[in-house]
Amino acid sequence: MAWDNEHVPVVRVQAQDNFSDDLTSMAKLLKDSGNEDLAKLVLQDKARLKKNIPKVINKIANDEVDGAQKLIKERQYHSKSGYVGHGNLWKSVAKHPSRDGMKSDIYANAESIDGYEYIQAFEYGLKNKNYPAHHVMHDSGMALDVDKYSDEIIRKSIK
C-alpha cells in the first residue's frame, strides 16, 4: 500500500443536519392538522438536537485527541532506537472545530525547521530513509467509538 507522505493526516469528526427540514415539515403538518402542542414539542426536539450534536462532536474530538496522543507516546518513546523526544509531536495534537460545531478536524502541527510536518514522517514513514510508518492518526481514528454517544444525543434531545 502506498502511503501519502505529502499531507498532514487529519481525523475529521462530522455530523450532518439531515433532520431539521424533516422535523420542520413534520411540525407544520401537525400544526395544520390541529396538533399545535405536538408541533411545538417536535420543534423543541429539533432545537435540542441542534444544541446537543455540537457538544457530542466536541466530546468525540476530545476522545480523538486523547487517543492520538496516547498512540504517539506509546509508539514514539518505545522504539528500538532508544529515542527520547521532547513531547512536541504529541503536545501539538489538537482539535480544530468548525464555527457551527458540526465538524472538528484533529491533527498534529509540530513543524520541523524546514517546514516539514513531523506527523507526516511519523504517520507515513520517511520517503528517503529507513524510518517506519506508525499510522497513529489512522489507528486512533479507526478506534473511535462514536456510537457510544448516540444514546446521549437521543436522551438529551428527544423528550
Secondary structure as GFF3:
##gff-version 3
##sequence-region A 1 159
A	DSSP	beta_strand	11	14	.	.	.	ID=ss1
A	DSSP	alpha_helix	20	32	.	.	.	ID=ss2
A	DSSP	alpha_helix	36	76	.	.	.	ID=ss3
A	DSSP	alpha_helix	88	91	.	.	.	ID=ss4
A	DSSP	beta_strand	94	97	.	.	.	ID=ss5
A	DSSP	beta_strand	103	107	.	.	.	ID=ss6
A	DSSP	alpha_helix	118	124	.	.	.	ID=ss7
A	DSSP	alpha_helix	136	143	.	.	.	ID=ss8
A	DSSP	three_ten_helix	146	149	.	.	.	ID=ss9
A	DSSP	alpha_helix	150	157	.	.	.	ID=ss10
###
